Amino acid sequence: MKKSIILLVLLLSVIIGYPQVTWEGRFDANLKTFQFNDGTLKYILFDNEENILSVYNADHSLWNAINLEIPNGHILDDIELIDESYDDNANIIILYTCYYFDHQAIEDVEEPFVNLVQTLNILNVEGTYLLKIPKIDQYRLLTTDDQSMLLVYSSKESGFKSKQSVDIYSFNNIGNK
């Protein structure tokens, strides 16, 4: 009787103490996750060779695949998914930046000047480009409960003659027809 009680306690401790974590699969290390307004999770992966952005559901099923336009010589920098629908996933916007290095000659030819040139691209989930802004310095997304704004910082010239500006874009109803 003692042995059966000890075995029962041991069995219960193994069952209760057994971890409930299960392995579900493996993705590339460049995976990025997003959570939308309704709580939906999406995972994105970018295929550098084909320039395809794959968006997956939380259950690892493919939700959408979008061809990103990456100009020759450019490198993909950052990708953001923006949920502007507030009721379903019909109005998802994809914002991404790509860059290239612009080598410029300066007075001292021993040390060339290298400038990072970024392009900001915004498209919808159908792959239609909504906005493309070349030669930006940086951008910032600002989101409140009912409004999303995009601030785009850019310089017109470099050096002492630099003139910087900030362009402001609103995402409200950007994809609605």
Secondary structure, 3 states (H helix, E strand, C coil): CHHHHHHHHHHHHHHHHCCCCCCCCCCCCCCEEEECCCCCEEEEEEECCCCEEEEEECCCCEEEEEECCCCCCCEEEEEEEEECCCCCCCCEEEEEEEEEEEEECCCCCCCCEEEEEEEEEEEECCCCEEEEEEEECEEEEEECCCCEEEEEEEECCCHHHCCEEEEEEECCCCCCC
